[in-house]
Amino acid sequence: MSERQRRAVVSDADMGREVYRVIAAMAPKPDTVCAEQSRLVEDLGFDSLRLMELTVVLERTFGLPGYRPEELAGVLRVGQVVQLIRAGLERENRA
């Protein structure tokens, strides 16, 4: 199965769970609850370097091309990360 086909069969719920899993695993404050409205910096303890690492891990996990900085601006909460990955997968599946 190609990478593109694999991405197409990942359900939205599975994708969301995987994003949450990755964020929780990489969070500098691991005992904090990772919820949709959790703030990456204030609640989960991410700093700029750790956010860059998170971006790379998510891109590789879902087989997405690198995000441009302007695409990441304003992504402050876990739910917004899920939306970003969902949009990236939809864009790749249309390509």
PEFEN-V921711 format. One record per residue. N is the residue number from 1. SS is DSSP state (H for helix, E for strand, L for the rest). PHI is phi in whole degrees, 0 to 359 (NA if undefined). BURIAL is # if it has 16 or more other ideal C-beta (glycine too) atoms within 10 Angstrom, else .. Layout:
# PEFEN-V921711
N_SS_PHI_BURIAL, N_SS_PHI_BURIAL
This chain:
# PEFEN-V921711
1_L_NA_., 2_L_286_., 3_H_301_., 4_H_296_., 5_H_295_., 6_H_299_., 7_H_297_#, 8_H_293_., 9_H_270_., 10_L_288_., 11_L_290_., 12_H_300_., 13_H_295_., 14_H_297_., 15_H_299_#, 16_H_300_#, 17_H_298_., 18_H_293_#, 19_H_299_#, 20_H_301_#, 21_H_299_., 22_H_296_#, 23_H_299_#, 24_H_298_., 25_H_293_., 26_H_264_#, 27_L_296_#, 28_L_296_., 29_L_252_., 30_L_294_., 31_L_275_., 32_L_277_., 33_L_291_., 34_L_263_#, 35_L_236_., 36_L_307_., 37_L_269_., 38_L_297_#, 39_E_275_., 40_L_299_#, 41_L_276_., 42_L_292_., 43_L_271_#, 44_L_260_#, 45_L_84_., 46_L_291_#, 47_L_249_., 48_H_298_., 49_H_294_., 50_H_294_#, 51_H_294_#, 52_H_296_., 53_H_297_., 54_H_301_#, 55_H_300_#, 56_H_296_., 57_H_298_., 58_H_293_#, 59_H_300_., 60_H_289_., 61_H_300_., 62_L_256_#, 63_L_63_., 64_L_260_#, 65_L_291_., 66_L_300_., 67_L_280_#, 68_L_278_., 69_H_307_., 70_H_292_., 71_H_286_., 72_H_267_., 73_L_300_., 74_L_87_., 75_L_274_#, 76_L_244_., 77_E_235_#, 78_H_304_#, 79_H_300_#, 80_H_290_#, 81_H_295_#, 82_H_301_#, 83_H_298_., 84_H_297_#, 85_H_294_#, 86_H_302_., 87_H_296_., 88_H_296_#, 89_H_294_#, 90_H_297_., 91_H_296_., 92_H_292_#, 93_H_291_., 94_H_281_., 95_L_289_.
